[in-house]
Every structure is written in C-alpha cells, then in structure tokens.
C-alpha cells in the first residue's frame, strides 16, 4: 500500500515522484499545525528537500552513477541511485552534495531575510540549515553516515566500515528515542525504528556487493570484473571462412 507513488514532473532530467506517505504527512500537518500555515511550512520544507536531493542526483550523474529519479515521502526524500558509487571519494562527493546545497540555501534565506525583514524568507533559511545539519548526523544511511563509511574504508574493508557505521547509527537511533520521549519531540522517536531498519538493510546490501569492491589504501574502489572468456570457431560455409562465437 505505502509503495504507491505518483510522478509529478521532471527536474533537470530526473523524474520526481511523491509517495503516498507524503500525502499522509500533509494531512497530519494540516491538522497538527493549524491548517494552511502548516501546509505552507511543509511546502517550503519539501521544496528544500527536493533541491537537497537534486544536489545528490546531479553530482551522482556527473560521476557516472545512474539515478532513476527523486522521490518525496513521509521522512523527506531520496535520490534513487540504482548502483553504488565507484569509489570512496565518489561516495563522499555525492553524500556531501545535498548538505552543500542546503547550506547555500540557508545562507541565502537567512541573509535575505535579515536584509528584507521577511520572516517567510528567514524560515526558508532556518529550514535549510536544519536539513543540512540533520543529514550530516553520522548515521547510515543518512548523508553523514555515508561520509563516515567512506572515510572508514581508508582503514578497513567495505563490509567492516558499513558495520561500524551502522553501529553508530543504532546509537543515534537510541538517542533519538531518549531525546524524543524526554523532550516531547516524538518525531525523533518515530524516526528511530526506521533508522535501525534501514541500517540493517545497508548491512545486507554491503555483503551482497562486497565482491565488487577492492581496498586500494585510500578507500574502496570498484573492482574490475574479469571479462568472460570468449571462444570462437572457424567454419567453412558456401566456400567462405566464417568466424562464429560459441
């Protein structure tokens, strides 16, 4: 049911979709924050998330990683890469691109808001600053967790680096529960189990892909798979020699 999504357009060649859970979020915010004002804040937030994910997608495309599109859902958004980055440095660049976009938007929003005295423009700045800082938390599969894993592969293999990053993510998840319940920030407590589950999925993915990566002393790089041996046969056909692939 919650896998249902709708395509709403294309941005810089990337299909943009909204998940059913995004519509559920709009309904929750409409009730919780008092109607239209809450929806305006959510619209700004998800516009900011869209640009954040666009940053990931554009850099990934420049580095040769295929991206099938961008999806908005209950917990934000995702640039849907259909393959892993080819090296640790590429993973750092792709992961850092989203927060970099958010920091730029935060600077513009806060700066223009201060100059114009517009609270709406300032909100754009604060929302983007929050998005940037939150995504840099070192909890895989968040951006900060991907950067942490890539850095760890300078000293350990890809699977071990993933395990350590997931362990850090689980500590963060427990912290979300504690802080969320203690401070009444129930959104954090709600995020915790999803962070835990997604971390486990990252561990499985790392083990499935481990054979594709090699350690080169400066992080992982894509291992060049040996080409399959091709065998040929030469036949005589109608008085002509013909080479056929077996």
C-alpha positions in Angstrom: 0.0 0.0 0.0 2.7 2.5 1.1 4.7 1.8 -2.0 2.2 3.6 -4.2 3.7 6.8 -5.8 2.8 9.3 -8.5 5.1 11.1 -10.9 4.6 14.9 -10.7 7.2 16.0 -13.2 10.8 16.1 -14.2 13.6 18.3 -12.9 16.9 18.5 -14.8 16.1 15.2 -16.5 15.3 13.4 -13.2 11.7 12.1 -12.7 10.2 13.5 -9.5 7.6 11.3 -7.6 5.6 11.7 -4.5 4.9 8.7 -2.3 1.5 8.0 -0.7 3.1 8.7 2.7 3.9 12.2 1.6 0.1 12.9 1.3 -0.4 11.4 4.7 2.2 13.8 6.1 0.3 16.7 4.5 -2.9 15.6 6.3 -1.1 15.2 9.6 0.5 18.7 9.4 -2.8 20.3 8.3 -4.4 19.1 11.5 -1.4 19.5 13.8 -0.2 22.9 12.8 -3.5 24.6 12.3 -4.4 24.4 8.6 -2.9 26.4 5.7 0.0 27.9 7.6 1.3 24.5 8.4 1.0 23.4 4.8 3.0 26.4 3.7 5.8 25.4 6.0 5.7 21.8 4.7 5.7 23.1 1.1 8.9 25.1 1.9 10.4 22.2 3.7 9.8 19.7 0.9 10.8 22.2 -1.8 14.1 22.4 0.1 14.3 18.7 0.4 13.8 18.4 -3.3 16.7 20.7 -4.1 18.8 18.9 -1.5 18.2 15.6 -3.3 18.7 17.2 -6.6 22.2 18.1 -5.4 22.9 14.4 -4.8 21.4 13.4 -8.1 23.4 15.9 -10.2 26.7 15.0 -8.7 26.0 11.3 -8.9 25.2 11.7 -12.6 28.4 13.7 -13.2 30.3 10.8 -11.5 28.7 8.1 -13.7 26.2 6.8 -11.2 22.8 6.2 -12.6 19.9 7.8 -10.8 16.4 6.7 -11.7 14.7 9.7 -10.1 13.8 11.6 -6.9 11.1 10.5 -4.5 9.4 12.6 -1.8 8.0 10.6 1.2 7.0 10.9 4.8 10.5 11.2 6.1 11.9 13.6 3.5 13.2 12.5 0.1 15.7 10.3 -1.7 17.7 10.4 -4.9 17.2 6.8 -6.1 20.6 5.6 -7.2 20.4 2.3 -9.0 24.1 1.5 -8.3 26.7 2.2 -5.7 29.4 4.9 -6.2 32.5 3.7 -7.8 34.9 4.8 -5.1 35.0 6.1 -1.5 35.8 9.6 -2.8 32.8 9.5 -5.1 30.6 8.4 -2.2 31.8 11.4 -0.1 31.2 13.8 -3.0 27.7 12.5 -3.7 26.7 12.4 0.0 28.1 15.9 0.7 26.4 17.5 -2.3 23.0 17.5 -0.7 24.0 19.3 2.6 26.1 21.7 0.5 23.0 22.8 -1.4 21.1 23.1 1.8 23.8 25.3 3.4 23.8 27.6 0.4 20.0 27.9 0.6 20.3 28.5 4.3 22.8 31.3 3.8 20.7 32.9 1.1 17.5 32.6 3.2 18.9 33.9 6.4 20.9 36.7 4.7 18.0 37.9 2.5 15.6 37.5 5.4 17.8 39.7 7.6 18.1 42.4 4.9 14.4 42.4 4.0 12.9 41.7 7.4 10.8 39.0 5.8 10.0 36.2 8.3 9.0 33.9 5.4 12.4 34.2 3.7 14.1 33.6 7.1 12.0 30.5 7.5 13.5 29.2 4.3 16.9 29.7 5.7 16.2 28.0 9.0 14.6 25.1 7.4 17.5 24.5 5.1 20.0 24.9 7.9 18.1 22.2 9.9 18.0 19.9 6.8 21.8 20.3 6.3 22.7 19.7 9.9 20.3 16.8 10.4 21.5 15.0 7.3 25.1 15.3 8.5 24.4 13.2 11.6 26.8 10.2 11.2 24.1 7.6 11.0 23.9 5.3 7.9 22.1 5.6 5.6 21.9 9.4 6.2 24.5 11.6 4.3 26.7 11.9 7.4 26.7 8.1 7.8 27.7 7.6 4.1 30.6 10.1 4.6 31.7 8.3 7.7 31.7 4.9 6.0 33.7 6.2 3.1 36.3 7.7 5.4 36.4 4.4 7.4 37.3 2.4 4.3 40.7 4.1 4.4 41.5 1.8 7.3 39.2 -1.2 6.9 37.3 -3.1 4.2 33.9 -2.0 2.8 31.8 -4.5 4.9 33.5 -3.7 8.2 33.2 0.0 7.6 29.5 -0.5 6.9 29.1 -2.5 10.2 30.8 0.3 12.2 28.7 3.0 10.6 25.5 1.0 11.3 26.6 0.6 14.9 27.0 4.3 15.2 23.6 4.8 13.6 22.0 2.5 16.1 23.5 4.5 19.0 22.0 7.6 17.3 18.6 5.8 17.0 18.6 5.1 20.7 19.5 8.7 21.3 16.5 9.8 19.2 14.2 7.7 21.3 15.6 9.1 24.6 15.6 12.7 23.5 12.3 12.4 21.7 10.5 11.0 24.7 12.2 13.3 27.2 11.7 16.5 25.3 8.4 15.7 23.7 9.9 15.5 20.2 8.0 12.4 19.2 9.1 12.8 15.6 12.6 11.7 16.6 11.3 8.7 18.5 9.3 7.8 15.4 12.4 8.0 13.2 14.4 5.7 15.4 13.0 2.3 14.3 13.2 3.3 10.6 16.8 4.3 11.0 17.5 1.0 12.7 15.8 -1.0 9.9 17.4 0.9 7.1 20.8 0.4 8.7 20.2 -3.4 8.7 19.3 -3.1 5.0 22.6 -1.3 4.4 24.5 -4.2 6.0 22.8 -6.8 3.8 23.5 -4.6 0.7 27.2 -4.2 1.7 27.6 -8.0 2.0 25.9 -8.6 -1.4 28.2 -6.1 -3.1 31.4 -6.8 -1.2 32.9 -8.7 -4.1 32.7 -5.6 -6.3 35.0 -3.5 -4.1 38.7 -3.6 -3.5 40.8 -1.7 -1.0 43.5 0.5 -2.5 44.9 2.1 0.6 42.8 5.2 0.2 39.3 3.8 0.5 37.4 1.4 -1.7 37.3 1.4 -5.5 35.2 -0.6 -7.9 36.9 -3.9 -8.6 37.3 -4.6 -12.3 35.5 -7.8 -13.0 37.4 -10.2 -15.3 35.8 -10.5 -18.7 34.3 -13.8 -19.6 36.5 -15.8 -21.9 35.1 -15.9 -25.4 35.6 -18.9 -27.7 35.3 -18.9 -31.4 35.1 -21.5 -34.2 36.0 -21.0 -37.8 33.7 -22.8 -40.2 33.6 -23.0 -44.0 30.3 -22.0 -45.4 29.5 -21.8 -49.1 33.1 -21.7 -49.9 33.9 -18.9 -47.4 35.5 -19.0 -44.0 33.2 -17.7 -41.3 34.1 -16.9 -37.6 31.3 -17.9 -35.2 31.1 -17.0 -31.5 30.4 -20.1 -29.3 
